[in-house]
Amino acid sequence: MSGSDNLEGDYLDHPDKMKNSNTVEALTEIENTGDTMKGSFNLNDLRDLQVLLDQPQKHVTPFETYISYQVSTKTSRIEFEKQNYVVRRRYSDFEWLRNQLALCYPTLIVPPLPEKHSLFEQIDRYDRDFITSRMQLLHRFLNRLADHPVLSCDKKYQAFLIDTPVEFSTFKKSFTGFGLFGRMSESLQNMASSYVAKGRTVEFEKMSEYVDKLSEKIHTMEKIGQRIQKERTAYLQDLQTMQPILNQWQAYEPNLSEGLQAIGEAANTCAEAQRKLVENQKPSLTVPLHEYRLYTEAAKDSLRNRDSAQIDYEVHMEQLCRVKAEQTQLETAPLSDHPVMFGMNMWKSPEQVQQQRMQQLEAGASTLAQQVEASRDKMECANENLRADFERWNQVKSRDLKSILQEMADLHIQMYEQVCSGINLWTDSFRN
């Protein structure tokens, strides 16, 4: 997304510009009063719905401390009354939205939210670097929703973008929708956790295997990246100590002064190139890769929800088959073979007992047939939704991962070009 790329570039250029407030009403900037962390829409972005997240503010009240973000929306869609909206939202609002979308669209791959705490280290959640990283991921989350053909039209998402804080709070409290799987019984949910769908098609089996392997590969890349980052950081520290040592050496051997100075300058150039690469590793590779691993978990959730729909259908189908089997048994077995029934049936003849049981089974079969039909429709709907959304997600995933790796490759090229320039200066000084 060109709009999000532009915004993230602004954030990285100004990582320490954010607002602070002592109360919710009174907001004051803590630094750089003339230049806040503010993004802008990309003029070349032609999408009909664009979302911009910027200007974090820290709110301190007698009851809690939290960060809010400004959400700006630019749209040409007819369902919006205006073309531009500006509201403020906090992280819990994003959580509510994501949970509601996942509940209402269980077989769509709802984009993930950034985790509540730091991904790889324990830091203050009000630390500027942490807030900047979270803001980038929340911005990406909202724009992923804006690009989704179904989720972007949801009323809850639209309310998130345009309602004032008071209106949105009222909307959240009054909303009681459940969605496709919201009314699934607790017993069926417990069964789904241990029950394996019997007739899972090859298509969805391959989807599940692909997502599992992708998640493993991304996790492996994360671990390798962390190890390389650790080694590169140690190497940077060694490079940064070279020039001071060489400067001291020059004092003892003046005849080597020119060569030692050239080596020191080359080491300093290499250190600067390494420093840029180390600083860009986290926002350019580590955080995006981790976000995509969370995205694969969202895909796994959608696959599990599809399996739950199939389990629902299979459970009702099995119940209907048992009822029909009992009906057939009662119709074909002699009356003398029927078990003796006591209680309310002890004064009835075998013919009356059989007739009563047949009526109960017939009523149960009719109800179960309706449930089977409904669960079959729900399963087919789930299959079609996941099939279409998985294809869309796969295309977006391929594009995003390619962009992540290309950006990292470009950073390495820039680093090596800078290193080569330093080494060339060193060799030129020796030739002279």
C-alpha positions in Angstrom: 0.0 0.0 0.0 1.6 3.2 -1.1 -0.3 5.2 1.6 1.0 3.0 4.5 4.6 3.0 3.1 4.6 6.8 3.0 3.3 7.0 6.6 5.8 4.5 8.0 8.6 6.4 6.4 7.5 9.5 8.2 7.4 7.6 11.5 10.9 6.2 11.1 12.3 9.7 10.4 10.8 11.1 13.6 10.7 8.3 16.2 10.5 10.6 19.2 7.6 12.9 18.3 4.5 12.1 20.2 2.1 13.9 22.4 1.5 13.6 26.1 -1.4 14.6 28.3 -2.0 15.0 32.0 -5.7 14.6 31.5 -7.9 13.4 28.7 -9.0 16.9 27.9 -5.8 18.8 28.1 -3.1 17.6 25.6 0.3 19.1 25.4 3.3 18.1 23.4 6.3 17.1 25.4 9.0 17.8 22.8 9.4 19.5 19.4 6.3 21.6 19.7 6.4 22.7 16.1 6.8 19.3 14.6 4.5 16.4 15.7 4.5 12.8 14.5 2.0 13.5 11.7 1.5 11.4 8.5 -0.2 12.3 5.3 -2.2 10.6 2.6 -0.4 9.6 -0.5 -1.8 11.7 -3.4 -1.1 8.9 -5.9 -3.2 6.5 -3.9 -6.5 6.0 -5.8 -8.2 3.6 -3.4 -11.8 4.6 -2.5 -11.1 4.1 1.2 -7.9 5.2 2.8 -7.1 5.3 6.5 -4.2 7.1 8.2 -3.1 6.5 11.8 -0.8 9.1 13.4 -0.3 11.5 16.3 -0.3 9.3 19.4 -1.2 10.9 22.7 -0.6 9.7 26.2 -3.5 10.1 28.5 -3.0 10.1 32.3 -6.2 10.0 34.4 -6.7 9.1 38.1 -7.8 5.7 37.0 -5.6 4.6 34.1 -2.9 5.6 31.7 -3.2 4.8 28.0 -2.2 5.8 24.5 -4.7 7.0 21.9 -4.2 7.5 18.2 -5.7 9.8 15.6 -7.5 7.9 12.9 -8.1 9.9 9.7 -10.3 8.5 6.9 -10.5 9.7 3.3 -13.2 8.0 1.2 -15.3 8.4 -1.9 -17.7 5.6 -1.1 -21.4 6.5 -1.2 -22.2 4.8 2.2 -20.2 7.6 3.9 -21.9 10.9 4.4 -18.6 12.9 4.2 -15.3 12.4 2.4 -13.1 13.0 5.5 -13.3 11.9 9.1 -11.0 12.3 12.1 -11.5 10.4 15.3 -9.3 9.1 18.2 -9.1 5.5 19.2 -7.2 3.5 21.8 -5.9 0.0 21.6 -8.9 -1.6 23.3 -11.1 -0.1 20.6 -9.0 -2.0 18.0 -9.3 -5.2 20.1 -13.1 -4.9 20.2 -13.2 -4.3 16.4 -11.0 -7.3 15.6 -12.9 -9.6 18.0 -16.2 -8.6 16.5 -15.1 -9.1 12.9 -13.6 -12.5 13.8 -16.9 -13.4 15.4 -19.1 -12.2 12.6 -16.9 -13.6 9.8 -15.4 -16.7 11.2 -14.3 -18.2 7.8 -12.7 -14.9 6.6 -9.0 -14.3 7.4 -9.3 -11.2 9.6 -5.9 -9.4 9.8 -4.1 -9.6 13.1 -3.4 -6.9 15.7 0.0 -6.2 17.1 0.6 -8.0 20.4 0.0 -6.1 23.6 3.6 -6.2 24.7 7.0 -6.0 23.0 7.7 -8.8 20.5 11.2 -9.7 21.6 12.1 -7.8 24.7 10.6 -6.5 27.9 10.3 -2.7 27.6 8.1 0.0 28.9 4.8 -0.1 26.9 4.9 3.7 26.8 8.4 3.7 25.3 8.4 5.8 22.1 10.0 3.1 20.0 7.3 0.6 21.1 4.5 3.1 20.5 5.9 3.9 17.0 6.1 0.2 16.1 2.6 -0.5 17.4 1.3 2.5 15.5 2.7 1.2 12.3 1.1 -2.2 12.8 -2.3 -0.7 13.8 -2.1 1.5 10.6 -1.4 -1.6 8.6 -4.3 -3.4 10.3 -6.8 -0.7 9.4 -5.7 -0.5 5.8 -5.8 -4.2 5.4 -9.4 -4.0 6.4 -10.0 -1.1 4.1 -8.7 -3.2 1.2 -10.9 -6.2 2.1 -14.0 -6.5 -0.1 -16.2 -7.7 2.7 -14.7 -6.5 6.0 -14.4 -2.9 4.7 -18.2 -2.8 4.3 -19.0 -3.9 7.8 -21.0 -1.5 9.9 -18.8 -2.0 12.9 -15.7 -1.0 10.9 -17.4 2.0 9.5 -18.5 3.1 13.0 -14.9 2.7 14.2 -13.8 5.1 11.5 -16.4 7.8 11.8 -18.1 7.8 15.2 -17.1 10.2 17.9 -15.7 8.6 21.1 -19.1 9.0 22.8 -21.0 7.6 19.9 -18.6 4.7 19.5 -18.7 3.8 23.2 -22.5 3.7 23.0 -22.4 1.7 19.8 -20.1 -0.9 21.4 -22.4 -1.3 24.5 -25.5 -1.7 22.4 -24.1 -4.1 19.9 -25.2 -7.7 20.5 -24.7 -9.4 17.2 -23.4 -12.9 17.2 -22.6 -13.9 13.7 -22.5 -17.2 12.0 -21.0 -19.3 14.8 -22.1 -17.1 17.7 -25.0 -19.4 18.7 -23.0 -22.7 18.5 -23.8 -24.7 21.6 -21.1 -25.1 24.3 -21.2 -28.9 23.9 -20.6 -28.6 20.2 -17.7 -26.2 20.8 -16.2 -28.7 23.3 -16.7 -31.5 20.8 -15.0 -29.5 18.0 -11.8 -29.2 20.0 -11.3 -32.9 20.0 -13.4 -34.1 17.0 -11.8 -34.4 13.6 -13.9 -33.8 10.6 -14.3 -37.0 8.7 -14.8 -35.8 5.2 -12.3 -32.9 5.0 -11.6 -32.3 1.3 -8.2 -32.5 -0.2 -8.5 -28.8 -1.0 -8.8 -27.7 2.6 -6.3 -30.2 3.8 -3.7 -28.7 1.4 -4.6 -25.3 2.7 -4.0 -26.3 6.3 -0.7 -28.0 5.5 0.5 -24.9 3.5 -0.3 -22.5 6.3 1.4 -24.8 8.9 4.6 -24.9 6.8 4.5 -21.2 6.0 4.2 -20.4 9.8 7.2 -22.7 10.5 9.3 -21.1 7.8 8.6 -17.6 9.0 9.3 -18.6 12.6 12.7 -20.1 11.4 13.4 -16.8 9.5 12.7 -14.9 12.7 15.1 -17.0 14.7 17.8 -16.7 12.1 17.3 -13.0 11.9 17.6 -12.6 15.6 20.8 -14.5 15.6 22.3 -12.5 12.7 21.2 -9.3 14.4 23.0 -10.3 17.6 26.2 -11.1 15.7 25.9 -7.9 13.6 25.5 -5.8 16.8 28.6 -7.4 18.3 30.5 -6.8 15.1 29.4 -3.1 15.1 30.7 -2.7 18.6 34.1 -4.0 17.5 34.2 -1.7 14.5 33.3 1.3 16.7 36.3 0.6 18.9 38.8 0.4 16.0 39.3 4.1 15.2 40.1 5.2 18.8 42.7 2.4 19.1 44.2 3.3 15.8 44.4 7.0 16.8 46.3 6.0 19.9 48.6 3.9 17.8 49.5 6.9 15.5 51.0 8.7 18.5 53.6 5.9 19.0 54.4 5.4 15.3 54.3 8.7 13.3 55.7 7.0 10.2 52.5 4.9 10.0 50.2 7.8 10.8 48.7 8.2 7.3 48.0 4.5 6.8 46.5 4.1 10.3 44.3 7.1 9.8 43.1 5.7 6.5 42.3 2.3 8.2 40.5 4.1 11.0 38.4 6.2 8.6 37.5 3.0 6.6 36.5 1.2 9.9 34.4 4.2 10.8 32.6 4.1 7.4 32.0 0.4 7.8 30.7 1.0 11.3 28.3 3.7 10.1 27.0 1.3 7.3 26.5 -1.5 9.9 24.7 0.9 12.3 22.1 1.8 9.7 21.5 -1.9 8.8 21.2 -2.8 12.5 18.7 0.1 13.1 16.6 -0.9 10.1 16.5 -4.6 10.9 13.6 -4.5 13.3 11.2 -2.1 11.4 12.0 -3.6 8.0 12.3 -7.3 8.7 11.7 -8.4 12.3 8.4 -6.7 13.0 6.8 -7.4 9.5 7.8 -11.1 9.6 6.4 -11.5 13.1 3.2 -9.8 12.0 2.9 -12.3 9.1 3.3 -15.2 11.5 0.3 -13.7 13.4 -1.4 -13.5 10.1 -0.9 -17.2 9.5 -2.4 -17.9 12.9 -5.5 -15.9 11.8 -5.6 -18.2 8.7 -5.4 -21.2 10.9 -8.4 -19.9 13.0 -10.4 -19.6 9.8 -9.6 -23.1 8.8 -10.6 -24.4 12.2 -13.9 -22.5 12.0 -14.6 -24.1 8.7 -13.9 -27.5 10.2 -16.3 -26.6 13.0 -19.0 -26.0 10.4 -18.4 -29.4 8.9 -18.4 -31.0 12.3 -21.7 -29.4 13.0 -23.1 -30.9 9.8 -21.6 -34.3 10.5 -22.9 -34.5 14.1 -26.5 -33.7 13.0 -26.2 -36.1 10.1 -25.0 -38.9 12.4 -27.9 -38.2 14.8 -30.4 -38.3 11.8 -28.9 -41.6 10.7 -29.3 -43.2 14.1 -32.9 -42.1 14.3 -33.7 -43.5 10.9 -31.9 -46.8 11.8 -34.1 -47.1 14.9 -37.2 -46.4 12.8 -36.2 -49.2 10.4 -35.6 -51.5 13.2 -39.0 -50.9 14.8 -40.7 -51.3 11.5 -39.1 -54.6 10.6 -38.6 -56.3 14.0 -41.5 -58.5 15.4 -43.4 -57.1 18.4 -42.1 -59.9 20.6 -38.5 -58.7 20.0 -39.2 -55.2 21.4 -37.9 -54.5 24.9 -40.4 -54.4 27.7 -40.9 -50.7 28.8 -42.0 -49.8 32.3 -43.1 -46.6 33.9 -45.8 -44.8 32.0 -45.8 -47.5 29.3 -46.3 -50.5 31.6 -50.1 -50.6 31.0 -49.8 -50.1 27.2 -49.8 -52.9 24.7 -46.7 -53.5 22.6 -48.5 -52.1 19.6 -49.3 -48.8 21.5 -45.7 -48.6 22.7 -44.3 -49.1 19.2 -46.7 -46.5 17.7 -45.8 -43.9 20.4 -42.0 -44.5 19.8 -42.5 -44.3 16.0 -44.2 -40.9 16.4 -41.4 -39.6 18.6 -38.8 -40.8 16.1 -40.7 -39.3 13.2 -40.9 -35.9 15.0 -37.2 -36.1 15.9 -36.2 -37.1 12.3 -38.2 -34.1 10.9 -36.4 -31.7 13.2 -33.0 -33.3 12.6 -33.6 -33.1 8.8 -34.1 -29.4 9.1 -31.0 -29.0 11.2 -29.0 -31.1 8.7 -30.2 -28.9 5.9 -29.3 -25.8 7.8 -25.9 -27.0 8.8 -25.2 -28.2 5.3 -25.9 -24.7 4.0 -23.7 -23.2 6.7 -20.9 -25.6 5.8 -21.1 -24.8 2.0 -21.2 -21.1 2.8 -18.1 -21.5 5.0 -16.3 -23.4 2.3 -17.0 -20.8 -0.3 -16.1 -17.9 1.9 -12.8 -19.4 3.0 -12.0 -20.6 -0.5 -12.4 -17.1 -2.0 -10.7 -15.3 1.0 -7.8 -17.7 1.1 -7.0 -17.0 -2.6 -7.1 -13.3 -2.0 -5.0 -13.6 1.2 -2.4 -15.7 -0.7 -2.0 -13.0 -3.3 -1.6 -10.3 -0.7 0.8 -12.5 1.2 3.0 -13.1 -1.8 3.2 -9.4 -2.6 3.9 -8.4 1.0 6.6 -11.0 1.7 8.3 -10.1 -1.6 8.2 -6.4 -0.6 9.7 -7.2 2.8 12.6 -9.3 1.4 13.3 -6.8 -1.4 13.5 -3.9 1.1 15.9 -5.9 3.2 18.0 -6.8 0.1 18.1 -3.1 -0.8 19.3 -2.2 2.7 22.1 -4.8 2.4 23.1 -3.4 -1.0 23.3 0.1 0.4 25.4 -1.1 3.3 27.9 -2.9 1.1 28.1 0.1 -1.3 29.0 2.3 1.7 31.5 -0.3 3.0 33.1 -0.4 -0.5 33.4 3.3 -0.6 35.3 3.3 2.7 37.6 0.6 1.6 38.3 2.4 -1.7 39.4 5.5 0.2 41.7 3.3 2.3 43.3 1.7 -0.7 43.6 5.0 -2.5 45.5 6.5 0.4 48.0 3.7 0.4 48.5 4.1 -3.4 49.2 7.8 -2.9 
